[in-house]
Each structure stands twice: as C-alpha cells, then as structure tokens.
Amino acid sequence: MKVRVFSVGTKMPAWVQDGVGEYQKRMLTDFDFSLHEIPMAKRTKNANIEQCIQKESDALLAAVPRDDLLVALDVSGKSFSTEDLAQRISDFRQQGVNLSLLIGGPDGLSSECLAQTAERWSLSALTFPHPLVRVLLTEQFYRASSILKGHPYHRN
C-alpha cells in the first residue's frame, strides 16, 4: 500500500525532517510512505489570501496520482481513535487502495480542493503548526501499522 503525503511548505526545520524520517524508517516493511513538499504561495501585505489558497490547492491536486484515494486533513474532518485509524488503513489495504493525504498551507485548502477529496480527517480539534502535523501524521501511521502487526509500540 502506498501512502503519500502532500504538504504545502518547504525547507522544514531539522527536527521535522528527523521526526518524519524516524517513523518513515520504522514503516519500511509496512507501507510505501512518502512525503512530498509543495511550495507555499508568496504572502505579502498586499497578497490576496484566497488566490494563495487556490494556487496551493491547485498545486496539491496536480501532484496527486490519479487513482489514489484522496484525503484532506482538515480541522472539521472526521476524528478517529488510533485503533479506528488502524482499522481504516487495514480496510484500504485489503481493497488495494493507495492513499494521498493533503496538508494545506497556513490558510488551509480551497473549497474546490476539499470537494474533490473522498474523505476529510482531523487529527484533533486543536490547531497544530503544519510542520508538527507532518510528524504527528507519520507517527500515527507507524502506530497504526504497529497495531496491525501486534507490535507492542501502542499501548491501550
């Protein structure tokens, strides 16, 4: 199963790259997990934020493989427990589905982009900085894979 994360923003701090890399390395035998960075639209004091959101959303959608199931990370999306996420991933794996997850820029995703997604997921009702979302999402996929394998990493 391929899991691709498309995230707006480049040049992340070393701690983000290290965190994502650590959990990605642990999943090598479970998922083909990859992270793809999309440049953020320039925001100046005169920038039209809606145009920036649209430009970023268009770039995200253009990067996604056509046959992948498209999931947006969105604060208003469905929340899962870790066990529920593991079951959802297991279901996708059994169906032969590859996932592409979208992480918008600081102002989110366009309504047109959200309308093209099959699902919207929320990591929390809290707002997280986008670099941290990358690490959290990668860790949750590793945690879900450990649940599916019966590995003791996850404890109830």
Backbone as a printed PyTorch tensor [residue, N CA C, xyz], in Angstrom:
tensor([[[  0.8430,  -1.1780,   0.0000],
         [  0.0000,   0.0000,   0.0000],
         [  0.8880,   1.2410,   0.0000]],

        [[  0.5560,   2.1640,  -0.8730],
         [  1.3000,   3.4210,  -0.9090],
         [  0.5250,   4.4810,  -0.1400]],

        [[  1.2460,   5.1950,   0.6870],
         [  0.6950,   6.3240,   1.4270],
         [  1.5650,   7.5200,   1.0780]],

        [[  0.9490,   8.4840,   0.4180],
         [  1.6740,   9.6880,   0.0170],
         [  1.0780,  10.8810,   0.7550]],

        [[  1.9350,  11.6860,   1.3270],
         [  1.5040,  12.9100,   1.9940],
         [  2.0080,  14.0770,   1.1630]],

        [[  1.0890,  14.9350,   0.7730],
         [  1.4190,  16.1390,   0.0170],
         [  1.1530,  17.3160,   0.9360]],

        [[  2.2050,  18.0640,   1.2250],
         [  2.1130,  19.1290,   2.2140],
         [  2.6490,  20.4420,   1.6540]],

        [[  1.9050,  21.5130,   1.9150],
         [  2.3500,  22.8390,   1.4940],
         [  3.4470,  23.3000,   2.4470]],

        [[  4.5320,  23.7680,   1.8900],
         [  5.6540,  24.2740,   2.6720],
         [  6.9180,  23.4930,   2.3960]],

        [[  8.0220,  24.2210,   2.2910],
         [  9.3240,  23.6090,   2.0360],
         [ 10.3040,  24.1030,   3.0910]],

        [[ 11.4800,  23.5450,   3.0670],
         [ 12.5610,  23.9520,   3.9730],
         [ 12.1430,  23.8520,   5.4390]],

        [[ 11.7330,  22.6560,   5.8190],
         [ 11.3280,  22.4120,   7.1920],
         [ 12.5480,  22.3370,   8.1070]],

        [[ 12.3550,  22.6690,   9.3710],
         [ 13.4640,  22.5530,  10.3290],
         [ 13.9440,  21.1090,  10.4350]],

        [[ 15.1530,  20.9450,  10.8930],
         [ 15.7630,  19.6120,  11.0010],
         [ 14.9340,  18.6770,  11.8770]],

        [[ 14.3280,  19.1990,  12.9580],
         [ 13.5610,  18.3250,  13.8490],
         [ 12.3550,  17.7120,  13.1340]],

        [[ 11.7920,  18.4200,  12.1480],
         [ 10.6710,  17.8770,  11.3800],
         [ 11.1790,  16.7640,  10.4760]],

        [[ 12.2440,  17.0310,   9.7640],
         [ 12.8170,  16.0230,   8.8760],
         [ 13.2570,  14.7960,   9.6620]],

        [[ 13.8590,  15.0160,  10.8340],
         [ 14.3030,  13.8970,  11.6660],
         [ 13.1200,  13.0770,  12.1700]],

        [[ 12.0730,  13.7710,  12.6320],
         [ 10.8940,  13.0690,  13.1540],
         [ 10.1930,  12.2550,  12.0850]],

        [[  9.9470,  12.8740,  10.9430],
         [  9.3060,  12.1600,   9.8410],
         [ 10.1940,  11.0000,   9.4050]],

        [[ 11.4780,  11.2550,   9.2610],
         [ 12.4130,  10.2240,   8.8180],
         [ 12.4700,   9.0310,   9.7570]],

        [[ 12.4320,   9.3020,  11.0510],
         [ 12.4810,   8.2100,  12.0390],
         [ 11.2870,   7.2760,  11.8940]],

        [[ 10.0840,   7.8280,  11.8490],
         [  8.8920,   6.9760,  11.7440],
         [  8.7530,   6.3630,  10.3550]],

        [[  9.1840,   7.0860,   9.3530],
         [  9.1550,   6.5600,   7.9910],
         [ 10.0750,   5.3330,   7.8920]],

        [[ 11.2390,   5.4190,   8.5050],
         [ 12.1950,   4.3040,   8.5010],
         [ 11.6020,   3.0800,   9.1960]],

        [[ 10.8600,   3.3100,  10.2660],
         [ 10.2540,   2.1980,  11.0020],
         [  9.1580,   1.5010,  10.2100]],

        [[  8.5710,   2.2050,   9.2460],
         [  7.4620,   1.6480,   8.4570],
         [  7.8980,   1.0020,   7.1560]],

        [[  9.1700,   0.9170,   6.8920],
         [  9.6430,   0.4670,   5.5800],
         [  8.9870,  -0.8180,   5.0980]],

        [[  8.7450,  -1.7530,   5.9850],
         [  8.1580,  -3.0230,   5.5630],
         [  6.6360,  -3.0010,   5.5610]],

        [[  6.0280,  -1.9300,   6.0800],
         [  4.5770,  -1.8820,   6.2010],
         [  3.8970,  -1.0770,   5.0960]],

        [[  4.4410,   0.0880,   4.8060],
         [  3.8620,   0.9850,   3.8140],
         [  4.9760,   1.5550,   2.9530]],

        [[  4.6100,   1.8990,   1.7520],
         [  5.4760,   2.7320,   0.9290],
         [  5.0320,   4.1520,   1.2520]],

        [[  5.6160,   4.7400,   2.2930],
         [  5.2020,   6.0330,   2.8320],
         [  6.1440,   7.1140,   2.3200]],

        [[  5.5740,   8.1510,   1.7120],
         [  6.4170,   9.2280,   1.1940],
         [  5.7790,  10.5800,   1.4840]],

        [[  6.6350,  11.5750,   1.6110],
         [  6.2090,  12.9480,   1.8570],
         [  6.6850,  13.8150,   0.6990]],

        [[  5.7610,  14.6030,   0.1530],
         [  6.0630,  15.4650,  -0.9870],
         [  5.7260,  16.9050,  -0.6070]],

        [[  6.6830,  17.7890,  -0.7860],
         [  6.5000,  19.1920,  -0.4280],
         [  6.0430,  20.0030,  -1.6320]],

        [[  5.0870,  20.8680,  -1.3850],
         [  4.5610,  21.7810,  -2.4020],
         [  4.9010,  23.1960,  -1.9370]],

        [[  5.5130,  24.0130,  -2.7800],
         [  5.8740,  25.3720,  -2.3450],
         [  4.6470,  26.1840,  -1.9240]],

        [[  4.8300,  26.9550,  -0.8850],
         [  3.7800,  27.8380,  -0.4070],
         [  3.7300,  29.0790,  -1.2940]],

        [[  2.5240,  29.5440,  -1.5790],
         [  2.3630,  30.7750,  -2.3550],
         [  2.8990,  31.9460,  -1.5340]],

        [[  3.5360,  32.8920,  -2.2070],
         [  4.1000,  34.0560,  -1.5070],
         [  2.9940,  34.9070,  -0.9140]],

        [[  3.1970,  35.2350,   0.3400],
         [  2.2440,  36.0900,   1.0330],
         [  2.9270,  37.4080,   1.3700]],

        [[  2.4250,  38.4400,   0.7720],
         [  2.9110,  39.7830,   1.0660],
         [  1.7680,  40.5370,   1.7320]],

        [[  2.0450,  41.7670,   2.1650],
         [  0.9760,  42.5130,   2.8350],
         [ -0.1810,  42.8260,   1.8970]],

        [[  0.0770,  42.7960,   0.5950],
         [ -0.9830,  43.0660,  -0.3850],
         [ -1.5020,  41.8010,  -1.0560]],

        [[ -1.0520,  40.6400,  -0.6070],
         [ -1.4340,  39.3860,  -1.2480],
         [ -2.9160,  39.0880,  -1.0240]],

        [[ -3.5350,  38.5290,  -2.0320],
         [ -4.9060,  38.0580,  -1.9270],
         [ -4.8440,  36.6360,  -1.3780]],

        [[ -5.2730,  36.4600,  -0.1400],
         [ -5.1450,  35.1610,   0.5300],
         [ -5.9370,  34.0790,  -0.2030]],

        [[ -7.1070,  34.4100,  -0.6930],
         [ -7.9010,  33.4200,  -1.4320],
         [ -7.1480,  32.9120,  -2.6630]],

        [[ -6.4540,  33.8080,  -3.3490],
         [ -5.6670,  33.3870,  -4.5080],
         [ -4.4980,  32.5050,  -4.0770]],

        [[ -3.8890,  32.8140,  -2.9440],
         [ -2.7970,  31.9740,  -2.4270],
         [ -3.3160,  30.5750,  -2.1040]],

        [[ -4.4420,  30.4940,  -1.4170],
         [ -5.0410,  29.2020,  -1.0710],
         [ -5.3420,  28.4140,  -2.3460]],

        [[ -5.9130,  29.0870,  -3.3310],
         [ -6.2730,  28.4110,  -4.5840],
         [ -5.0330,  27.9010,  -5.3100]],

        [[ -3.9960,  28.7050,  -5.3570],
         [ -2.7540,  28.3060,  -6.0280],
         [ -2.1550,  27.0730,  -5.3430]],

        [[ -2.1050,  27.0800,  -4.0080],
         [ -1.5590,  25.9380,  -3.2690],
         [ -2.4240,  24.6950,  -3.4610]],

        [[ -3.7260,  24.8630,  -3.4060],
         [ -4.6350,  23.7250,  -3.5860],
         [ -4.5160,  23.1330,  -4.9820]],

        [[ -4.4280,  23.9920,  -5.9850],
         [ -4.2560,  23.5110,  -7.3600],
         [ -2.9540,  22.7220,  -7.5000]],

        [[ -1.8860,  23.2120,  -6.8920],
         [ -0.5910,  22.5140,  -6.9630],
         [ -0.6530,  21.1610,  -6.2500]],

        [[ -1.3410,  21.1070,  -5.1250],
         [ -1.5070,  19.8360,  -4.4130],
         [ -2.2410,  18.8270,  -5.2910]],

        [[ -3.3700,  19.2340,  -5.8320],
         [ -4.1740,  18.3210,  -6.6580],
         [ -3.4260,  17.8690,  -7.9060]],

        [[ -2.6330,  18.7460,  -8.4870],
         [ -1.8660,  18.3900,  -9.6790],
         [ -0.7990,  17.3370,  -9.3760]],

        [[ -0.3330,  17.2850,  -8.1420],
         [  0.7380,  16.3670,  -7.7710],
         [  0.2410,  14.9590,  -7.4190]],

        [[ -1.0330,  14.8290,  -7.1420],
         [ -1.5950,  13.5650,  -6.6530],
         [ -1.7970,  12.5750,  -7.7970]],

        [[ -1.3640,  11.3270,  -7.6220],
         [ -1.6440,  10.3080,  -8.6390],
         [ -3.1560,  10.1320,  -8.8220]],

        [[ -3.5530,   9.9440, -10.0330],
         [ -4.9760,   9.9280, -10.4020],
         [ -5.8020,   8.8820,  -9.6610]],

        [[ -5.2700,   7.6950,  -9.4400],
         [ -6.0680,   6.6020,  -8.8810],
         [ -6.0410,   6.5170,  -7.3580]],

        [[ -5.3070,   7.3910,  -6.7060],
         [ -5.2360,   7.3500,  -5.2370],
         [ -6.5350,   7.8490,  -4.6110]],

        [[ -6.8620,   7.3020,  -3.4500],
         [ -7.9550,   7.8320,  -2.6550],
         [ -7.4480,   9.1120,  -2.0110]],

        [[ -8.1730,  10.1830,  -2.1920],
         [ -7.7340,  11.4970,  -1.7500],
         [ -8.3680,  11.8460,  -0.4080]],

        [[ -7.4970,  12.1660,   0.5680],
         [ -7.9360,  12.5180,   1.9200],
         [ -7.3350,  13.8730,   2.2810]],

        [[ -8.1850,  14.7800,   2.7380],
         [ -7.7170,  16.0880,   3.2000],
         [ -7.6410,  16.0800,   4.7150]],

        [[ -6.5590,  16.6240,   5.2410],
         [ -6.5000,  16.8650,   6.6800],
         [ -7.1360,  18.2200,   6.9090]],

        [[ -8.1820,  18.2190,   7.7190],
         [ -8.9830,  19.4180,   7.8990],
         [ -9.5590,  19.4020,   9.3090]],

        [[ -9.5050,  20.5300,   9.9880],
         [ -9.9640,  20.6040,  11.3720],
         [-11.4360,  20.1900,  11.4990]],

        [[-12.2220,  20.3700,  10.4470],
         [-13.6330,  19.9820,  10.5070],
         [-13.8710,  18.5540,  10.0120]],

        [[-12.7910,  17.8190,   9.7610],
         [-12.9120,  16.4490,   9.2780],
         [-13.2650,  15.4740,  10.3850]],

        [[-13.3650,  14.2100,  10.0170],
         [-13.7090,  13.1440,  10.9530],
         [-12.5040,  12.8170,  11.8300]],

        [[-12.7480,  12.7020,  13.1170],
         [-11.7070,  12.3020,  14.0580],
         [-11.7740,  10.7940,  14.2620]],

        [[-10.6180,  10.1940,  14.3960],
         [-10.5220,   8.7610,  14.6280],
         [ -9.7140,   8.5090,  15.8890]],

        [[-10.0280,   7.4190,  16.5700],
         [ -9.0910,   6.9290,  17.5690],
         [ -7.9570,   6.2610,  16.8020]],

        [[ -6.8590,   6.0000,  17.4640],
         [ -5.7470,   5.3340,  16.7890],
         [ -6.1680,   3.9420,  16.3220]],

        [[ -6.9430,   3.2470,  17.1360],
         [ -7.4170,   1.9110,  16.7540],
         [ -8.3300,   1.9850,  15.5350]],

        [[ -9.2010,   3.0080,  15.4890],
         [-10.0750,   3.1830,  14.3270],
         [ -9.2680,   3.5080,  13.0700]],

        [[ -8.2350,   4.3120,  13.2250],
         [ -7.3730,   4.6260,  12.0880],
         [ -6.6940,   3.3620,  11.5820]],

        [[ -6.2190,   2.5470,  12.4920],
         [ -5.5810,   1.2850,  12.0910],
         [ -6.5640,   0.4120,  11.3120]],

        [[ -7.8010,   0.3370,  11.7620],
         [ -8.8110,  -0.4580,  11.0640],
         [ -9.1110,   0.1310,   9.6890]],

        [[ -9.1750,   1.4410,   9.6200],
         [ -9.4390,   2.1180,   8.3420],
         [ -8.3120,   1.8130,   7.3500]],

        [[ -7.0810,   1.8860,   7.8320],
         [ -5.9230,   1.5780,   6.9830],
         [ -5.9490,   0.1180,   6.5450]],

        [[ -6.3110,  -0.7710,   7.4550],
         [ -6.4180,  -2.1900,   7.1140],
         [ -7.4630,  -2.4030,   6.0190]],

        [[ -8.5900,  -1.7130,   6.1310],
         [ -9.6350,  -1.8180,   5.1100],
         [ -9.1230,  -1.3360,   3.7530]],

        [[ -8.4200,  -0.1950,   3.7470],
         [ -7.8610,   0.3170,   2.4940],
         [ -6.8720,  -0.6810,   1.9010]],

        [[ -6.0530,  -1.2420,   2.7560],
         [ -5.0360,  -2.2020,   2.2910],
         [ -5.7220,  -3.4090,   1.6500]],

        [[ -6.7710,  -3.9280,   2.2860],
         [ -7.4880,  -5.0870,   1.7410],
         [ -8.1610,  -4.7700,   0.4110]],

        [[ -8.5670,  -3.5190,   0.2370],
         [ -9.2160,  -3.0920,  -1.0090],
         [ -8.1980,  -2.7510,  -2.0970]],

        [[ -6.9090,  -2.7520,  -1.7510],
         [ -5.8730,  -2.4120,  -2.7130],
         [ -5.8240,  -0.9230,  -3.0270]],

        [[ -6.2130,  -0.1030,  -2.0590],
         [ -6.2860,   1.3380,  -2.2460],
         [ -4.9760,   1.9880,  -1.8170]],

        [[ -4.4980,   2.9250,  -2.6160],
         [ -3.3840,   3.7790,  -2.2240],
         [ -3.9560,   5.1140,  -1.7680]],

        [[ -3.3310,   5.7100,  -0.7690],
         [ -3.8130,   6.9580,  -0.1930],
         [ -2.9160,   8.1280,  -0.5530]],

        [[ -3.5330,   9.2590,  -0.8160],
         [ -2.8320,  10.5380,  -0.8900],
         [ -3.5050,  11.4630,   0.1020]],

        [[ -2.7180,  11.9650,   1.0480],
         [ -3.2280,  12.8670,   2.0730],
         [ -2.7340,  14.2770,   1.8030]],

        [[ -3.6190,  15.2510,   1.9390],
         [ -3.2900,  16.6430,   1.6500],
         [ -3.2230,  17.4500,   2.9400]],

        [[ -2.1320,  18.1770,   3.1030],
         [ -1.9730,  19.1210,   4.2110],
         [ -1.8340,  20.4930,   3.5680]],

        [[ -2.7990,  21.3590,   3.8240],
         [ -2.7900,  22.6900,   3.2290],
         [ -1.7690,  23.5980,   3.8770]],

        [[ -1.7030,  24.7990,   3.3620],
         [ -0.8140,  25.8120,   3.9120],
         [ -1.4150,  26.4440,   5.1620]],

        [[ -0.8620,  27.5570,   5.5990],
         [ -1.3130,  28.1760,   6.8480],
         [ -2.7620,  28.6530,   6.8110]],

        [[ -3.3150,  28.8060,   5.6070],
         [ -4.6950,  29.2610,   5.4830],
         [ -5.6350,  28.1540,   5.0260]],

        [[ -5.1320,  26.9370,   4.9790],
         [ -5.9830,  25.7930,   4.6510],
         [ -6.0600,  25.4750,   3.1720]],

        [[ -7.0850,  24.7070,   2.8300],
         [ -7.3150,  24.2470,   1.4660],
         [ -8.5360,  24.9550,   0.8870]],

        [[ -8.5670,  25.1120,  -0.4190],
         [ -9.7120,  25.7510,  -1.0680],
         [-10.9360,  24.8470,  -0.9780]],

        [[-12.0980,  25.4470,  -1.0580],
         [-13.3360,  24.6650,  -1.0220],
         [-13.4070,  23.7220,  -2.2310]],

        [[-12.8740,  24.1480,  -3.3660],
         [-12.8510,  23.2960,  -4.5540],
         [-11.9650,  22.0670,  -4.3220]],

        [[-10.8550,  22.2650,  -3.6500],
         [ -9.9540,  21.1580,  -3.3280],
         [-10.6440,  20.1930,  -2.3710]],

        [[-11.2420,  20.7230,  -1.3240],
         [-11.9390,  19.8690,  -0.3460],
         [-13.0560,  19.0740,  -1.0030]],

        [[-13.7320,  19.6780,  -1.9770],
         [-14.8300,  18.9930,  -2.6570],
         [-14.3410,  17.7910,  -3.4720]],

        [[-13.0730,  17.7760,  -3.8550],
         [-12.5350,  16.6740,  -4.6540],
         [-12.0240,  15.5130,  -3.8100]],

        [[-11.9880,  15.6870,  -2.5070],
         [-11.4850,  14.6210,  -1.6500],
         [-12.5770,  13.6060,  -1.3460]],

        [[-12.1720,  12.3640,  -1.1730],
         [-13.1150,  11.3070,  -0.8030],
         [-13.4490,  11.3870,   0.6800]],

        [[-12.4710,  11.8300,   1.4720],
         [-12.6570,  11.9130,   2.9130],
         [-11.8990,  13.1090,   3.4610]],

        [[-12.3470,  13.5610,   4.6410],
         [-11.6470,  14.6030,   5.3880],
         [-11.4000,  14.0570,   6.7860]],

        [[-10.1380,  14.1180,   7.1790],
         [ -9.7610,  13.6290,   8.5010],
         [ -9.2510,  14.7840,   9.3460]],

        [[ -9.4960,  14.6940,  10.6400],
         [ -8.9670,  15.6610,  11.5840],
         [ -8.0600,  14.9400,  12.5750]],

        [[ -6.8930,  15.4890,  12.8060],
         [ -6.0060,  14.9240,  13.8240],
         [ -6.4510,  15.3240,  15.2210]],

        [[ -7.1420,  16.4620,  15.3100],
         [ -7.5550,  16.9870,  16.6120],
         [ -8.4020,  18.2330,  16.3870]],

        [[ -9.1660,  18.5960,  17.3930],
         [ -9.8740,  19.8780,  17.3400],
         [ -8.9030,  21.0280,  17.5880]],

        [[ -7.7260,  20.7140,  18.0840],
         [ -6.6910,  21.7210,  18.2880],
         [ -6.0790,  22.1180,  16.9490]],

        [[ -5.5150,  23.2890,  16.8930],
         [ -4.7910,  23.7310,  15.7020],
         [ -3.3050,  23.4980,  15.9410]],

        [[ -2.6640,  22.7780,  15.0060],
         [ -1.2390,  22.4890,  15.1120],
         [ -0.4790,  23.2350,  14.0220]],

        [[  0.7700,  23.5790,  14.2950],
         [  1.5950,  24.1340,  13.2120],
         [  1.8360,  23.0440,  12.1640]],

        [[  1.8530,  23.4550,  10.9070],
         [  1.9610,  22.4920,   9.8220],
         [  3.1970,  21.6000,   9.8960]],

        [[  4.3550,  22.1090,  10.3230],
         [  5.4930,  21.1890,  10.4530],
         [  5.2210,  20.0590,  11.4520]],

        [[  4.5480,  20.3790,  12.5420],
         [  4.2390,  19.3600,  13.5490],
         [  3.2380,  18.3420,  13.0120]],

        [[  2.3270,  18.7780,  12.1670],
         [  1.3370,  17.8670,  11.5840],
         [  2.0380,  16.7580,  10.8050]],

        [[  3.0920,  17.0960,  10.1060],
         [  3.8350,  16.0830,   9.3420],
         [  4.3570,  14.9810,  10.2650]],

        [[  4.9230,  15.3920,  11.3880],
         [  5.4720,  14.4170,  12.3330],
         [  4.3400,  13.6110,  12.9720]],

        [[  3.2870,  14.2860,  13.4080],
         [  2.1610,  13.5950,  14.0410],
         [  1.5240,  12.5790,  13.0980]],

        [[  1.3030,  12.9670,  11.8670],
         [  0.6730,  12.0680,  10.9070],
         [  1.5470,  10.8470,  10.6370]],

        [[  2.8330,  11.0750,  10.4590],
         [  3.7440,   9.9610,  10.2030],
         [  3.7910,   9.0170,  11.4000]],

        [[  3.8370,   9.5840,  12.6070],
         [  3.8460,   8.7470,  13.8070],
         [  2.5570,   7.9430,  13.9160]],

        [[  1.4210,   8.5410,  13.5900],
         [  0.1490,   7.8270,  13.6840],
         [  0.0670,   6.6810,  12.6740]],

        [[  0.6360,   6.8680,  11.4960],
         [  0.6680,   5.7600,  10.5460],
         [  1.5870,   4.6530,  11.0490]],

        [[  2.7050,   5.0150,  11.6650],
         [  3.5670,   3.9900,  12.2540],
         [  2.8370,   3.2800,  13.3900]],

        [[  2.1640,   4.0450,  14.2320],
         [  1.4270,   3.4560,  15.3630],
         [  0.3450,   2.5130,  14.8430]],

        [[ -0.3930,   2.9340,  13.8180],
         [ -1.4240,   2.0820,  13.2320],
         [ -0.8180,   0.7940,  12.6750]],

        [[  0.3260,   0.9170,  12.0240],
         [  0.9640,  -0.2900,  11.4810],
         [  1.4170,  -1.2140,  12.6050]],

        [[  1.8590,  -0.6530,  13.7220],
         [  2.2790,  -1.5000,  14.8460],
         [  1.0760,  -2.2160,  15.4590]],

        [[ -0.0760,  -1.5610,  15.4830],
         [ -1.2990,  -2.2120,  15.9630],
         [ -1.6540,  -3.3730,  15.0510]],

        [[ -1.6040,  -3.1520,  13.7570],
         [ -1.9770,  -4.1890,  12.7970],
         [ -1.0440,  -5.3940,  12.8540]],

        [[  0.2140,  -5.1560,  13.2140],
         [  1.1870,  -6.2550,  13.3320],
         [  1.2120,  -6.8660,  14.7200]],

        [[  0.5030,  -6.2700,  15.6910],
         [  0.5460,  -6.7740,  17.0690],
         [  1.8280,  -6.4020,  17.7780]],

        [[  2.5060,  -5.3730,  17.2870],
         [  3.7390,  -4.8950,  17.8920],
         [  3.4150,  -4.1110,  19.1610]],

        [[  4.2140,  -4.2120,  20.1960],
         [  3.8790,  -3.5710,  21.4780],
         [  4.0910,  -2.0500,  21.5440]],

        [[  4.4260,  -1.3850,  20.4420],
         [  4.6360,   0.0710,  20.4760],
         [  3.3950,   0.7820,  21.0220]],

        [[  2.2180,   0.3780,  20.5540],
         [  0.9750,   1.0160,  21.0020],
         [  0.4590,   0.3110,  22.2540]],

        [[  0.1290,   1.1060,  23.2420],
         [ -0.4450,   0.5600,  24.4810],
         [ -1.7920,   1.2060,  24.7110]],

        [[ -2.7590,   0.4000,  25.1170],
         [ -4.0980,   0.9420,  25.4150],
         [ -4.1520,   1.6030,  26.7550]]])
